[in-house]
Amino acid sequence: MRQDLLLLTSDDLVTLSNRGIVKRAQQEMQSLELQAKLQEDAAGNVEVQWSDEVCCKLPANVTIARGQCSCLATGLCRHIVRSVLAYQANDLNKKEPEAISWNPAQISDELLNAQYSKPQLARLRSQYSAGLVIGVNCGTKPTAHFHTLSLNLRFLVPNDPRYTHCDCSESAPCSHVPLAVWAFRELGDRYHGLISTAIEVIPTALLDDIETHLAELAECGIANMERTLPDRLNRLEQRCRVGNLVWLAEILVDLLQAYHLYQQRDGSFAPDRVVTLLAELWMRSDAIRHRGSHQIPQLLIGGSQLDKTSNLGASRLVGLGCGVTIQAKGVTLTTYLQDADSGTLMAIPRHFVNIADQPADFQQLAQTTISKGLSLASIGAGQLLIKGGKRTPSYEFVPGRSALSLHPQSFRWEQLRSPLLADCFADLQAVLVNLPPRSLRPRRVTESLHVLPIDQVEQVSFDPITQTVRAVLLDAAGDQASLIHPYTSRGAAGAEALLKQLKSQDLRFVAAQVSLGEGRLVLAPLSLVFESDGQRSLLQPWIDASKNVTAASLDTLVMTLQSPVVSYLQQLSIALAEIWLVGLNKADEMHCRQWQELLEQGKSIGFQKLLPPLELLSGVLCQKNHALACDLQPASQALSTLTVLCELSHQALAEETK
């Protein structure tokens, strides 16, 4: 029997063709009027003669993608798919093969040599040794996620490299299959893992220089930088790029940009953003320095030469919706897009400063144009045709000089490319479980974005305690995910529309920032595709207006009390931002009292790890104001520790509230 035909599931057939073809083939298989005559020879060549005069041949030495059909269709047609289904349903194959977990490391060199030439394998071995980060997961359908290439590869049939599906544009089996097989061989007895193929050398001298410059910044502050320090930080940024620490270089660029915004008295300067950047820089530096104490590859923490600005040619970018990030002094609206051909994700962010007592609604801000007549909202719901531009290392899209044109889309998101489009909740959850913390992953604005197909919606409600619209979503396999969208006064109309449409219309897809919480996926939606009477529409809950919704649907709003821990961490963040702005040298008696009060509050609440650096910093600041000379190095170290601990605490609280 043909094991490859028997082991292909309906999801595999969808992967190799598309959902529409498989659905139509399944419907035709259920027709009593359609009959099939199946023949198989000793070599495994299968021929199926259909009563509608279609003949399909499935040779033993090729995959079904190269099967032969008498119809005029090109590629994998529905007749080939229904021939596979007929073979699986044949009375001769009553005993279904058992689905077992397996490791692609079992694929031998002989099988690879049969598919690839020696020069191909030599080139791929060089690429493998040059440095890749690959997340590998064994299972009935093992997967390999190429972090440094933004590709997913899935093995569909045990020990058969021909039956694979990759996000790249190559035909199967593509050049990424041997790379994945070699990565699986490094797993050993483990079921999953994150494999780095580079020879890692810890750049101790460069990390020492970074921390020396940060200690100097702590003493002088953003407001009182010496003239030479920005130039030295610029040179340090270039050294980081040469040393394959691209993400550290990008953080230094952001810090320098914050410094220039402050010098220009720009309203978009955000001291709390500086604290977040410094915390991330220390965390990445410390993780690289102590590489032996964890399994996170240095290429993931620090970046690689692959993380660089890329030139774009003519492309069709499919809009995925617009999201909002609320900050202390403003908001950032970000529209997301996917290149229809390559599958690459990109984003167009725009920052808006709150300059009024009653700042503009998100809906109004989303009408801001990035080119003639093209707003953030319209791009998120349409298709953008470009003739050029650039993609930054963080995957931001920078338009070129050529004019952009916008066209409507039909929201056939089943045609989106993976890994953006997830097949099911379970597969995506398996990938997320193995990822390192967000602060140690690639600094791409699209890093957590995914599109998920939805089968059912349950338990739609508004929670007045957390001020969120909530729902439980189910995929085709019956697995659950939580949808959570916050209610805000500036985005109230979109929240109203979301609550109504979740209750009244069929939900097909959700584009969301995805994380783990509550023991399952948590989706923070950017956009949702609904279907009504065969027509699909897009809702962008952050920025869309409410249509025919009364104000009564969310009339149960109540004020919630903030916990002492959250309140304390906010006060600590403000104090940290202030000290990084003025510097330890300029800290006065007022700052001394502020940190003494924070120390006493921390003791009363019951913090443990925060207290030693708090006590040290407070003590040095008080000593400084009562002595002619004071060593600020201990205070600088305490300040860096508090910056990291405060950021980690905020991240932990954010995860806890999901």
URWO-V326593 format. One record per pair of residues at least 24 apart in sequence whose ideal C-beta (glycine too) atoms are under 6 Angstrom apart, sorted by sequence separation. I is the first residue (numbers start at 1). J is the second residue. D is the distance in whole Angstrom. If there is no record, write none. Layout:
I & J & D
I & J & D
This chain:
56 & 80 & 5
315 & 339 & 5
316 & 340 & 4
330 & 354 & 5
382 & 406 & 5
383 & 407 & 5
54 & 79 & 5
329 & 354 & 6
505 & 530 & 4
506 & 531 & 5
613 & 638 & 4
251 & 277 & 5
382 & 408 & 6
383 & 409 & 5
469 & 495 & 6
595 & 621 & 6
56 & 83 & 4
153 & 180 & 5
382 & 409 & 6
505 & 532 & 5
422 & 450 & 5
613 & 641 & 4
469 & 498 & 5
501 & 530 & 6
592 & 621 & 5
613 & 642 & 5
251 & 281 & 5
374 & 404 & 6
421 & 451 & 5
422 & 452 & 5
469 & 499 & 5
591 & 621 & 6
592 & 622 & 5
420 & 451 & 6
471 & 502 & 5
333 & 365 & 6
374 & 406 & 5
333 & 366 & 6
371 & 404 & 5
568 & 601 & 6
592 & 625 & 6
587 & 621 & 5
48 & 83 & 4
103 & 138 & 5
416 & 451 & 6
610 & 645 & 6
144 & 180 & 4
248 & 284 & 6
482 & 518 & 6
589 & 625 & 5
609 & 645 & 6
101 & 138 & 6
206 & 243 & 5
222 & 259 & 6
462 & 499 & 6
568 & 605 & 6
48 & 86 & 6
101 & 139 & 5
104 & 142 & 5
324 & 362 & 5
413 & 451 & 6
501 & 539 & 6
101 & 140 & 6
481 & 520 & 6
203 & 243 & 5
222 & 262 & 6
480 & 520 & 6
481 & 521 & 4
482 & 522 & 5
483 & 523 & 5
485 & 525 & 6
99 & 140 & 5
335 & 376 & 5
564 & 605 & 6
2 & 44 & 5
460 & 502 & 5
481 & 523 & 6
497 & 539 & 6
333 & 376 & 5
460 & 503 & 5
498 & 541 & 4
322 & 366 & 6
335 & 379 & 5
335 & 380 & 4
346 & 391 & 6
457 & 502 & 6
115 & 161 & 6
136 & 183 & 5
494 & 541 & 4
497 & 544 & 6
136 & 184 & 5
494 & 542 & 6
584 & 632 & 5
134 & 183 & 4
346 & 395 & 5
347 & 396 & 6
348 & 397 & 5
394 & 443 & 5
395 & 444 & 4
497 & 546 & 4
500 & 549 & 5
36 & 86 & 5
111 & 161 & 6
394 & 444 & 6
395 & 445 & 6
425 & 475 & 5
457 & 507 & 5
494 & 544 & 5
496 & 546 & 4
104 & 155 & 5
124 & 175 & 6
128 & 179 & 5
346 & 397 & 4
394 & 445 & 6
395 & 446 & 5
424 & 475 & 5
491 & 542 & 5
584 & 635 & 5
38 & 90 & 6
107 & 159 & 6
493 & 545 & 5
25 & 78 & 4
29 & 82 & 5
106 & 159 & 6
138 & 191 & 5
424 & 477 & 5
426 & 479 & 5
454 & 507 & 5
493 & 546 & 4
496 & 549 & 4
24 & 78 & 5
28 & 82 & 6
107 & 161 & 6
124 & 178 & 5
128 & 182 & 6
322 & 376 & 5
425 & 479 & 4
499 & 553 & 6
137 & 192 & 4
247 & 302 & 6
322 & 377 & 6
25 & 81 & 4
29 & 85 & 5
102 & 158 & 5
247 & 303 & 4
272 & 328 & 5
425 & 481 & 5
453 & 509 & 6
454 & 510 & 6
485 & 541 & 5
21 & 78 & 5
25 & 82 & 4
245 & 302 & 4
246 & 303 & 3
270 & 327 & 6
496 & 553 & 6
115 & 173 & 5
270 & 328 & 6
322 & 380 & 4
451 & 509 & 6
452 & 510 & 5
17 & 76 & 5
22 & 81 & 6
135 & 194 & 5
270 & 329 & 5
321 & 380 & 5
16 & 76 & 6
21 & 81 & 6
244 & 304 & 6
319 & 379 & 5
451 & 511 & 5
134 & 195 & 5
246 & 307 & 4
319 & 380 & 5
319 & 381 & 5
133 & 196 & 5
319 & 382 & 5
450 & 514 & 5
132 & 197 & 5
318 & 383 & 6
448 & 513 & 5
112 & 178 & 5
448 & 514 & 6
131 & 198 & 3
316 & 383 & 6
317 & 384 & 4
576 & 643 & 6
13 & 81 & 5
128 & 197 & 5
316 & 385 & 6
315 & 386 & 5
314 & 387 & 5
573 & 646 & 6
107 & 181 & 5
343 & 417 & 3
572 & 646 & 5
210 & 285 & 6
345 & 420 & 6
104 & 181 & 5
312 & 389 & 5
207 & 285 & 5
5 & 84 & 5
105 & 184 & 4
311 & 390 & 6
312 & 391 & 6
104 & 184 & 5
105 & 185 & 4
569 & 649 & 5
103 & 184 & 6
309 & 390 & 6
310 & 391 & 5
5 & 87 & 5
6 & 88 & 6
207 & 289 & 5
338 & 420 & 6
268 & 351 & 6
309 & 392 & 5
432 & 516 & 5
268 & 353 & 5
308 & 393 & 6
267 & 353 & 4
307 & 393 & 4
202 & 291 & 6
7 & 97 & 6
6 & 97 & 5
429 & 521 & 6
462 & 554 & 6
464 & 556 & 5
464 & 558 & 5
413 & 509 & 4
425 & 521 & 5
200 & 298 & 5
347 & 445 & 5
63 & 162 & 5
347 & 446 & 6
63 & 163 & 6
196 & 297 & 3
198 & 299 & 6
345 & 446 & 4
196 & 299 & 6
336 & 449 & 6
413 & 529 & 6
411 & 529 & 5
411 & 536 & 4
411 & 538 & 6
362 & 490 & 5
361 & 490 & 5
362 & 491 & 5
522 & 658 & 5
301 & 440 & 5
296 & 436 & 4
517 & 658 & 3
12 & 156 & 5
296 & 440 & 6
246 & 393 & 6
7 & 157 & 5
15 & 165 & 5
4 & 157 & 5
147 & 300 & 6
287 & 440 & 5
4 & 160 & 6
148 & 304 & 6
283 & 439 & 5
381 & 538 & 5
148 & 306 & 5
280 & 439 & 5
380 & 540 & 6
133 & 297 & 5
133 & 299 & 5
377 & 543 & 5
133 & 300 & 5
131 & 299 & 6
131 & 304 & 6
167 & 343 & 5
366 & 543 & 4
362 & 542 & 6
363 & 543 & 5
362 & 543 & 5
363 & 545 & 6
321 & 511 & 5
320 & 511 & 5
250 & 443 & 6
247 & 443 & 5
323 & 526 & 4
321 & 526 & 4
321 & 527 & 3
322 & 540 & 5
324 & 542 & 4
321 & 540 & 5
323 & 542 & 6
322 & 543 & 5
192 & 434 & 6
167 & 417 & 6
167 & 418 & 5
152 & 418 & 5
152 & 419 & 4
145 & 431 & 6
137 & 430 & 6
135 & 434 & 6
272 & 573 & 6
275 & 576 & 5
275 & 577 & 5
272 & 577 & 5
271 & 577 & 3
274 & 580 & 6
271 & 581 & 5
223 & 581 & 5
282 & 640 & 6
222 & 581 & 5
223 & 582 & 6
224 & 583 & 5
221 & 581 & 6
221 & 582 & 5
221 & 583 & 3
282 & 644 & 5
220 & 583 & 5
219 & 583 & 6
279 & 643 & 5
219 & 584 & 5
278 & 643 & 5
279 & 644 & 5
218 & 584 & 6
219 & 585 & 5
275 & 643 & 6
279 & 647 & 4
19 & 414 & 5
219 & 632 & 5
218 & 636 & 4
215 & 636 & 5
218 & 639 & 5
